[in-house]
Amino acid sequence: MRLNLILYILLIFFAMATVSSYHQYRNNFSRLDIEKKTTSELRDEKTKLEVEESDKSGNQRIQTIASEKLRMYTPNKKEIKVIR
């Protein structure tokens, strides 16, 4: 009788441990899925920012900003002075 009680308690204990283990597994899997989605979104944003950076650092854009906003121009030969 006492052995049956001990075995019954062990059975309940291991059943609870098994349920807890599955629950923890499902929680971790859910978190992993969320992190994978976040990683994917961050990769997409990084790609978008890299494209935007390459557009903003293009030679034509720099030339336009230099000439229009900063009023820079290519000097002619009379304006060039060589210092030695």
Short mmCIF file of the C-alpha atoms (twelve columns), coordinates in Angstrom:
data_MODEL
# 
_entry.id   MODEL 
# 
loop_
_atom_site.group_PDB 
_atom_site.id 
_atom_site.type_symbol 
_atom_site.label_atom_id 
_atom_site.label_alt_id 
_atom_site.label_comp_id 
_atom_site.label_asym_id 
_atom_site.label_seq_id 
_atom_site.Cartn_x 
_atom_site.Cartn_y 
_atom_site.Cartn_z 
_atom_site.pdbx_PDB_model_num 
ATOM 1  C CA . MET A 1  0.000  0.000  0.000   1 
ATOM 2  C CA . ARG A 2  2.768  2.399  0.885   1 
ATOM 3  C CA . LEU A 3  4.693  1.482  -2.276  1 
ATOM 4  C CA . ASN A 4  1.590  2.214  -4.372  1 
ATOM 5  C CA . LEU A 5  1.275  5.659  -2.789  1 
ATOM 6  C CA . ILE A 6  4.951  6.458  -3.471  1 
ATOM 7  C CA . LEU A 7  4.627  5.274  -7.086  1 
ATOM 8  C CA . TYR A 8  1.425  7.307  -7.513  1 
ATOM 9  C CA . ILE A 9  3.169  10.455 -6.204  1 
ATOM 10 C CA . LEU A 10 6.132  9.822  -8.534  1 
ATOM 11 C CA . LEU A 11 3.737  9.362  -11.431 1 
ATOM 12 C CA . ILE A 12 2.033  12.678 -10.663 1 
ATOM 13 C CA . PHE A 13 5.420  14.397 -10.269 1 
ATOM 14 C CA . PHE A 14 6.739  13.139 -13.614 1 
ATOM 15 C CA . ALA A 15 3.459  13.946 -15.351 1 
ATOM 16 C CA . MET A 16 3.673  17.528 -14.069 1 
ATOM 17 C CA . ALA A 17 7.327  17.719 -15.129 1 
ATOM 18 C CA . THR A 18 6.405  16.506 -18.613 1 
ATOM 19 C CA . VAL A 19 3.574  19.036 -18.954 1 
ATOM 20 C CA . SER A 20 5.861  21.804 -17.714 1 
ATOM 21 C CA . SER A 21 8.538  20.765 -20.212 1 
ATOM 22 C CA . TYR A 22 6.078  20.873 -23.146 1 
ATOM 23 C CA . HIS A 23 4.771  24.237 -21.999 1 
ATOM 24 C CA . GLN A 24 8.292  25.659 -21.806 1 
ATOM 25 C CA . TYR A 25 9.077  24.213 -25.247 1 
ATOM 26 C CA . ARG A 26 6.006  25.885 -26.772 1 
ATOM 27 C CA . ASN A 27 6.843  29.222 -25.122 1 
ATOM 28 C CA . ASN A 28 10.427 29.076 -26.383 1 
ATOM 29 C CA . PHE A 29 9.264  28.114 -29.879 1 
ATOM 30 C CA . SER A 30 6.849  31.051 -29.871 1 
ATOM 31 C CA . ARG A 31 9.616  33.445 -28.816 1 
ATOM 32 C CA . LEU A 32 11.901 32.017 -31.495 1 
ATOM 33 C CA . ASP A 33 9.242  32.641 -34.133 1 
ATOM 34 C CA . ILE A 34 8.834  36.233 -32.966 1 
ATOM 35 C CA . GLU A 35 12.612 36.768 -33.059 1 
ATOM 36 C CA . LYS A 36 12.808 35.315 -36.577 1 
ATOM 37 C CA . LYS A 37 10.118 37.748 -37.744 1 
ATOM 38 C CA . THR A 38 11.958 40.638 -36.084 1 
ATOM 39 C CA . THR A 39 15.221 39.553 -37.703 1 
ATOM 40 C CA . SER A 40 13.540 39.441 -41.098 1 
ATOM 41 C CA . GLU A 41 12.063 42.916 -40.618 1 
ATOM 42 C CA . LEU A 42 15.433 44.303 -39.549 1 
ATOM 43 C CA . ARG A 43 17.141 42.766 -42.598 1 
ATOM 44 C CA . ASP A 44 14.539 44.352 -44.854 1 
ATOM 45 C CA . GLU A 45 15.036 47.715 -43.167 1 
ATOM 46 C CA . LYS A 46 18.814 47.397 -43.476 1 
ATOM 47 C CA . THR A 47 18.513 46.679 -47.191 1 
ATOM 48 C CA . LYS A 48 16.191 49.657 -47.615 1 
ATOM 49 C CA . LEU A 49 18.611 51.930 -45.748 1 
ATOM 50 C CA . GLU A 50 21.567 50.700 -47.808 1 
ATOM 51 C CA . VAL A 51 19.689 51.495 -51.020 1 
ATOM 52 C CA . GLU A 52 18.732 54.901 -49.660 1 
ATOM 53 C CA . GLU A 53 22.333 55.584 -48.647 1 
ATOM 54 C CA . SER A 54 23.643 54.658 -52.083 1 
ATOM 55 C CA . ASP A 55 21.054 56.950 -53.673 1 
ATOM 56 C CA . LYS A 56 21.995 59.868 -51.431 1 
ATOM 57 C CA . SER A 57 25.720 59.417 -51.902 1 
ATOM 58 C CA . GLY A 58 25.583 59.178 -55.694 1 
ATOM 59 C CA . ASN A 59 27.911 61.426 -57.688 1 
ATOM 60 C CA . GLN A 60 25.085 63.146 -59.555 1 
ATOM 61 C CA . ARG A 61 23.293 64.087 -56.319 1 
ATOM 62 C CA . ILE A 62 26.518 65.419 -54.783 1 
ATOM 63 C CA . GLN A 63 27.180 67.421 -57.955 1 
ATOM 64 C CA . THR A 64 23.665 68.881 -57.833 1 
ATOM 65 C CA . ILE A 65 23.901 69.857 -54.167 1 
ATOM 66 C CA . ALA A 66 27.349 71.384 -54.674 1 
ATOM 67 C CA . SER A 67 26.240 73.510 -57.599 1 
ATOM 68 C CA . GLU A 68 22.747 74.513 -56.441 1 
ATOM 69 C CA . LYS A 69 22.892 74.782 -52.658 1 
ATOM 70 C CA . LEU A 70 26.558 75.594 -52.113 1 
ATOM 71 C CA . ARG A 71 27.000 77.548 -55.375 1 
ATOM 72 C CA . MET A 72 30.173 75.675 -56.212 1 
ATOM 73 C CA . TYR A 73 31.431 75.489 -59.788 1 
ATOM 74 C CA . THR A 74 34.366 74.133 -61.728 1 
ATOM 75 C CA . PRO A 75 36.956 76.895 -61.988 1 
ATOM 76 C CA . ASN A 76 38.247 77.928 -65.379 1 
ATOM 77 C CA . LYS A 77 41.974 78.036 -66.202 1 
ATOM 78 C CA . LYS A 78 42.369 81.700 -65.269 1 
ATOM 79 C CA . GLU A 79 41.079 81.028 -61.737 1 
ATOM 80 C CA . ILE A 80 43.443 78.132 -61.028 1 
ATOM 81 C CA . LYS A 81 46.662 79.001 -59.185 1 
ATOM 82 C CA . VAL A 82 49.374 76.432 -58.579 1 
ATOM 83 C CA . ILE A 83 51.239 76.851 -55.311 1 
ATOM 84 C CA . ARG A 84 54.642 75.181 -54.973 1 
# 
